[in-house]
Amino acid sequence: MKMDKGHIKMLYEHRDNGDGIEKTLLEENIPLPLSDWKDHDVFSLEKSDDGIHNIGGRKPPELKLPVSPITIKPLQYVGTIDCTDSAFS
């Protein structure tokens, strides 16, 4: 994707065909924000008290976030995705 001044100038699809990467131009000059975004199930959230994923809350004690003296702010915990969910396997 190539962007310039709030527009997607060129949108490419890249495929590895085994003997190199094939690059195909899909669209040009797409204005932002996108007005006709087609939802995808993976990006849809549905609240459930019985769900296996967690958004927000406290970091589980077993989760170790990296610490570095060169970072200004520490990393923030925003949730977890359970990899046993078939949508993420």
C-alpha positions in Angstrom: 0.0 0.0 0.0 1.3 3.5 -0.9 -0.4 6.4 0.9 -0.2 10.2 0.2 -2.1 13.0 2.0 -4.9 10.9 3.4 -5.5 8.8 0.3 -4.4 5.2 -0.5 -2.6 5.8 -3.8 -2.0 2.2 -4.7 -3.2 -1.0 -3.1 -1.3 -4.2 -4.0 -1.8 -7.9 -3.3 1.5 -9.9 -2.8 1.6 -13.6 -3.4 4.5 -16.0 -3.1 4.2 -18.4 -6.0 7.2 -20.5 -5.0 9.7 -18.8 -7.4 9.3 -15.3 -6.2 6.8 -12.7 -5.0 4.1 -11.7 -7.5 2.7 -8.1 -6.9 -0.7 -7.3 -8.4 -2.2 -3.8 -8.3 -5.8 -4.0 -6.9 -7.0 -0.4 -6.7 -5.7 3.2 -7.0 -6.7 6.5 -5.4 -8.9 5.3 -2.5 -10.1 8.2 -0.3 -10.0 7.8 3.5 -11.9 7.2 5.7 -13.2 4.1 4.0 -17.0 4.3 3.8 -17.9 0.9 2.6 -15.9 -1.5 4.9 -17.2 -5.0 4.8 -17.1 -6.5 8.3 -15.2 -9.8 8.8 -16.2 -12.2 11.5 -12.7 -12.2 13.0 -13.0 -8.4 13.7 -16.5 -8.5 15.3 -16.7 -8.7 19.1 -19.7 -10.1 21.0 -20.0 -9.7 24.7 -20.4 -12.9 26.7 -19.9 -13.8 30.3 -18.9 -17.3 29.2 -16.4 -16.1 26.5 -12.8 -17.4 26.4 -11.3 -14.1 25.4 -10.7 -11.1 27.7 -10.7 -7.4 26.8 -9.5 -5.1 29.6 -9.1 -6.0 33.3 -6.0 -6.9 35.2 -3.0 -8.6 33.6 -2.8 -12.3 34.5 0.1 -12.8 36.9 1.7 -15.4 34.5 1.9 -12.9 31.7 5.4 -11.3 31.6 5.6 -8.0 29.7 9.0 -6.9 28.5 10.8 -4.1 30.4 13.5 -1.9 28.8 15.4 1.1 30.2 14.9 2.9 26.8 11.1 2.9 26.8 9.4 6.0 28.1 6.1 4.3 29.0 5.7 0.6 30.0 3.6 -1.7 27.7 -0.1 -1.7 28.6 -2.2 -4.9 28.9 -5.4 -4.7 26.9 -6.6 -8.3 26.9 -6.1 -11.8 25.8 -7.2 -14.0 22.9 -7.4 -17.7 23.7 -5.7 -19.7 20.9 -8.0 -22.7 21.4 -10.7 -20.7 19.6 -11.0 -22.1 16.1 -11.1 -18.6 14.6 -7.5 -18.0 15.8 -6.0 -21.4 15.2 
